[in-house]
Amino acid sequence: MGRVVLSKCLPAFKFRGAGNLSLNYDEYARGFCCSLSDDLERLGKSLVGGGSGLSLKWAAEAMDFLKRMQIGFFELVEKMKVPMSMDGEDWLDHYMKQTVALLDFCNLLKTAISPIERYCMVVEFAARRIDEDPYNAEIEKLEAECGEFDRISGGNIDQKYLQEVKLLGSTVVPGTGIKFKKGTNPVLYVVKITVFIVSLLLVSAVVSPVSIDIDGDQPEFPQMMGPFASSLRALARSFRERIRRKPEGDSSAIDVAEHETVRRAIEDVRAQLGTEDRENVLRSVESLKTKCGDLKEGLEAFSSAVDEVFEEVIKGRKKMMGMFSDSFVKLL
């Protein structure tokens, strides 16, 4: 995740019962957390500026961040040969629970992507039909499809999945507050809360709006996590400023920037059809095709990023099981 200066990030971690492992682990752990902090900061800065709505390009970047975080966490455990249980935490149990929740999250996103893919196909087909005959009723069918898309994009998502996303961090308390339990290993806590917050941001953007306010709920971060906590809060703050605010449970259109440009292009086609100026109609239809192409391209990039996270998690789970199984056999 990039080179970092460890001394500027987090004070030394203190791990009970780690023996000779403590010094080297401390260095690697601080490096891992500092890298996360830097990546979170970059992810937040990429949200600054631009119009309303969230770009699918950013959503793909966020998924890539989750993938790299999983790789980095596994490498940390692998390099340091962390024992299955350390500092009162069962690392294998944590990893398996956290990653199965992440797999469910990927499935949720794929479910949300499906209606958008259908929407792209309908828009492309309608644009071709209007191009051939600008004065037929195809635009009315297209607008009806837009209304159907708004209904299914958020309203029919199984609420059970949303609850599972909220349980990604096992330290979640009522509401959206997250507490750092005394004695919790800082690295495990960092991974839990990062996956939790980034997942909620993505759910709020492409599935259904959910409440995200880590400033108001004041989650408890240990003092040593200051830079990381600041980066995470800054990301959530930038997200709130960028995305259009909606009440939780509002199932209206998802707040994806590329989708909003397609919607505006459809409105322009409708307006031009009213003028009966064929040249302007064809120009607006070409614009609609371009905007739909942008949505399709962004969707493909995001879908690919989701697949990569899913595959990386599966690979990591197999490696983790193998690594800890070997360690267990050696103890026999």
C-alpha positions in Angstrom: 0.0 0.0 0.0 2.9 2.3 -0.4 5.9 3.2 1.6 5.3 5.0 4.9 7.3 6.6 7.7 6.3 4.6 10.7 7.4 7.1 13.3 4.8 9.6 12.2 1.8 7.3 12.3 1.1 5.4 15.5 2.9 5.0 18.8 4.2 1.5 19.6 1.5 -1.1 20.1 1.7 -3.2 23.2 0.8 -6.9 22.8 0.6 -9.0 25.8 2.0 -12.5 25.6 3.7 -12.0 22.3 7.2 -12.7 23.5 10.0 -12.1 21.0 7.3 -11.5 18.4 6.4 -8.1 19.9 9.1 -5.9 18.4 8.9 -6.9 14.8 5.1 -7.3 14.9 4.9 -3.8 16.3 6.8 -2.4 13.4 4.8 -4.3 10.7 1.5 -3.5 12.5 2.2 0.2 12.5 3.2 0.1 8.9 0.0 -1.6 8.0 -2.1 0.9 9.9 -0.2 3.9 8.4 -0.7 2.5 4.9 -4.4 2.2 5.5 -4.5 5.8 6.8 -2.7 7.1 3.7 -5.1 5.1 1.4 -8.2 6.3 3.2 -6.9 9.9 2.8 -6.5 9.5 -0.9 -9.9 7.8 -1.2 -11.4 10.8 0.6 -9.6 13.4 -1.5 -10.9 11.8 -4.7 -14.4 12.6 -3.6 -13.7 16.3 -3.3 -15.1 18.5 -6.0 -17.3 17.5 -8.9 -21.1 17.4 -9.0 -23.5 15.5 -6.8 -23.7 11.8 -6.8 -21.0 9.2 -6.5 -19.0 8.0 -9.5 -18.8 4.3 -10.2 -15.1 4.9 -10.8 -14.8 5.9 -7.1 -16.8 2.9 -6.1 -14.4 0.7 -8.0 -11.5 2.4 -6.2 -13.1 1.8 -2.9 -13.5 -1.9 -3.7 -9.8 -2.0 -4.8 -8.9 -0.5 -1.5 -10.8 -3.3 0.4 -9.0 -5.8 -1.7 -5.5 -4.4 -1.0 -6.4 -4.1 2.7 -7.2 -7.8 2.8 -4.0 -8.6 1.0 -2.0 -6.4 3.4 -3.7 -7.9 6.5 -3.0 -11.5 5.3 0.7 -10.6 4.6 1.0 -9.1 8.0 -0.2 -12.3 9.6 1.9 -14.5 7.3 5.2 -12.5 7.6 5.1 -12.4 11.3 3.8 -16.0 11.7 1.2 -14.7 14.2 -0.1 -17.4 16.5 -3.7 -18.5 16.2 -4.5 -16.8 19.5 -2.6 -13.7 20.6 -3.3 -10.9 23.0 -6.6 -12.6 23.9 -7.8 -12.5 20.3 -8.4 -15.5 18.1 -7.0 -14.3 14.8 -8.3 -17.1 12.7 -11.8 -16.8 14.1 -11.8 -13.1 13.5 -10.5 -13.4 9.9 -13.0 -16.1 9.0 -16.0 -14.2 10.4 -14.9 -10.9 8.9 -14.3 -12.4 5.5 -17.5 -14.3 5.3 -19.3 -11.1 6.0 -17.3 -9.4 3.2 -18.3 -12.2 0.8 -22.0 -11.5 1.7 -21.3 -7.9 1.0 -19.9 -8.7 -2.4 -23.1 -10.7 -3.2 -25.2 -7.8 -2.1 -23.4 -5.5 -4.5 -23.8 -8.0 -7.4 -27.5 -8.1 -6.6 -27.6 -4.3 -6.8 -25.7 -4.2 -10.1 -28.1 -6.5 -11.9 -31.0 -4.0 -12.4 -28.5 -1.3 -13.5 -27.2 -3.7 -16.2 -30.7 -4.3 -17.4 -31.4 -0.6 -17.3 -28.3 0.0 -19.6 -29.6 -2.5 -22.1 -33.1 -0.9 -22.2 -31.7 2.6 -22.7 -29.4 1.4 -25.5 -32.2 -0.3 -27.3 -34.6 2.6 -26.9 -31.9 5.0 -28.1 -31.5 3.0 -31.3 -35.3 2.9 -31.9 -35.7 6.6 -31.4 -32.7 7.2 -33.7 -34.6 5.3 -36.4 -37.9 6.9 -35.7 -37.8 10.1 -33.5 -41.6 10.4 -33.5 -42.7 7.1 -32.1 -43.7 6.3 -28.5 -40.3 4.7 -27.6 -39.4 7.5 -25.2 -42.5 6.8 -23.1 -41.4 3.2 -22.7 -38.0 4.4 -21.8 -39.4 6.7 -19.1 -41.5 4.0 -17.8 -38.4 1.8 -17.5 -36.7 4.6 -15.6 -39.6 4.6 -13.1 -39.3 0.8 -12.7 -35.6 1.0 -12.2 -36.1 3.6 -9.4 -38.4 1.2 -7.7 -36.3 -1.9 -7.9 -32.8 -0.3 -7.4 -33.4 0.1 -3.7 -36.9 -1.0 -2.7 -36.5 -4.8 -3.3 -33.1 -5.3 -1.8 -33.4 -7.8 1.0 -33.1 -5.9 4.3 -31.4 -8.9 5.8 -28.3 -8.1 3.7 -28.3 -4.5 5.0 -28.3 -5.8 8.5 -25.4 -8.2 7.8 -23.4 -5.3 6.4 -24.0 -3.4 9.7 -22.7 -6.4 11.5 -19.4 -6.5 9.6 -17.9 -4.9 12.7 -18.6 -7.1 15.7 -18.1 -4.1 18.0 -21.2 -2.3 16.6 -23.5 -0.9 19.3 -27.1 0.4 18.9 -27.2 3.0 16.2 -24.1 3.5 14.1 -21.7 3.9 17.1 -18.7 1.7 17.3 -16.7 1.2 20.5 -13.2 0.1 21.0 -13.4 -2.6 23.7 -10.7 -2.6 26.3 -8.1 -5.2 25.4 -9.1 -5.4 21.8 -6.1 -5.9 19.5 -5.7 -2.6 17.6 -5.0 -4.2 14.2 -8.1 -6.3 14.4 -10.1 -3.3 15.4 -8.7 -1.2 12.5 -9.7 -3.9 10.0 -13.1 -4.3 11.4 -14.1 -0.6 11.5 -12.5 0.1 8.1 -14.5 -2.6 6.3 -17.6 -1.5 8.2 -17.4 2.1 7.2 -16.3 1.7 3.6 -19.0 -1.0 3.1 -21.7 1.4 4.5 -20.5 4.1 2.1 -20.8 1.8 -0.9 -24.2 0.5 0.3 -25.5 4.0 0.7 -24.4 4.9 -2.8 -25.4 2.0 -4.9 -27.9 0.0 -2.9 -30.0 2.0 -0.4 -29.3 5.0 1.7 -28.2 4.3 5.3 -27.2 6.5 8.2 -23.5 7.2 8.3 -22.3 9.7 11.0 -19.2 8.7 12.8 -18.7 12.3 13.9 -22.0 12.6 15.6 -21.8 9.1 17.3 -18.2 9.7 18.4 -16.9 6.2 18.1 -14.2 5.5 20.6 -10.7 5.4 19.0 -7.6 4.7 21.2 -5.3 7.7 21.3 -2.7 5.7 19.3 -5.1 5.5 16.3 -5.3 9.3 15.9 -4.1 9.6 12.3 -6.1 6.6 11.2 -9.2 7.8 12.9 -8.8 11.3 11.3 -8.5 9.7 7.8 -11.5 7.6 8.4 -13.6 10.5 9.6 -12.4 12.7 6.8 -13.5 10.0 4.3 -17.0 9.8 5.8 -17.3 13.5 5.9 -16.2 13.9 2.2 -18.8 11.3 1.3 -21.6 13.1 3.0 -20.7 16.3 1.3 -20.6 14.7 -2.2 -23.6 12.5 -2.2 -27.1 13.8 -2.3 -28.6 13.4 1.2 -31.7 11.2 1.5 -33.6 9.7 4.4 -32.7 6.2 5.4 -35.0 3.7 3.7 -35.8 6.1 0.8 -35.9 3.7 -2.2 -35.8 6.3 -4.9 -33.0 6.2 -7.6 -29.6 5.3 -6.5 -27.2 8.2 -6.2 -24.7 7.2 -8.9 -23.4 10.1 -10.9 -23.3 8.3 -14.2 -26.9 7.3 -13.8 -27.9 10.9 -13.1 -26.3 12.0 -16.4 -28.3 9.4 -18.3 -31.5 10.5 -16.6 -30.8 14.1 -17.7 -30.0 13.0 -21.2 -33.4 11.2 -21.3 -35.1 14.4 -20.2 -33.3 16.3 -23.0 -34.4 13.7 -25.6 -38.0 14.2 -24.4 -37.7 18.0 -24.7 -36.2 17.8 -28.2 -38.9 15.4 -29.4 -41.4 18.2 -28.5 -39.7 20.6 -30.9 -40.0 18.2 -33.8 -36.5 19.3 -34.9 -35.0 16.0 -36.2 -31.4 17.3 -36.2 -31.7 18.3 -32.5 -33.4 15.1 -31.7 -30.7 13.0 -33.3 -28.0 15.1 -31.5 -29.7 14.5 -28.1 -30.0 10.8 -28.9 -26.3 10.6 -29.6 -25.6 12.3 -26.3 -27.8 9.8 -24.6 -25.9 6.9 -26.2 -22.6 8.5 -25.0 -23.9 8.9 -21.4 -25.3 5.4 -21.4 -21.9 4.1 -22.6 -20.2 6.0 -19.7 -22.6 4.3 -17.2 -22.0 0.9 -18.8 -18.2 1.4 -18.6 -18.3 2.5 -15.0 -20.6 -0.4 -14.1 -18.2 -2.9 -15.8 -15.3 -1.5 -13.9 -17.2 -1.6 -10.6 -18.5 -5.1 -11.2 -15.0 -6.3 -12.0 -13.6 -4.7 -8.8 -16.3 -6.5 -6.8 -15.4 -9.8 -8.4 -11.7 -9.2 -7.6 -12.5 -8.6 -3.9 -14.6 -11.8 -3.8 -11.8 -13.9 -5.4 -9.1 -12.4 -3.2 -11.2 -13.1 -0.1 -11.7 -16.8 -1.2 -8.0 -17.1 -1.9 -7.1 -15.5 1.5 -9.4 -17.8 3.4 -7.9 -20.9 1.9 -4.3 -19.6 2.6 -5.2 -18.7 6.2 -6.8 -22.0 6.9 -3.7 -23.8 5.5 -1.3 -21.6 7.4 -3.0 -22.1 10.8 -3.6 -25.8 10.1 0.1 -26.3 9.6 0.9 -24.4 12.8 -1.6 -26.6 14.7 -0.1 -29.8 13.3 3.4 -28.7 14.4 2.1 -28.3 18.0 0.9 -31.9 18.1 
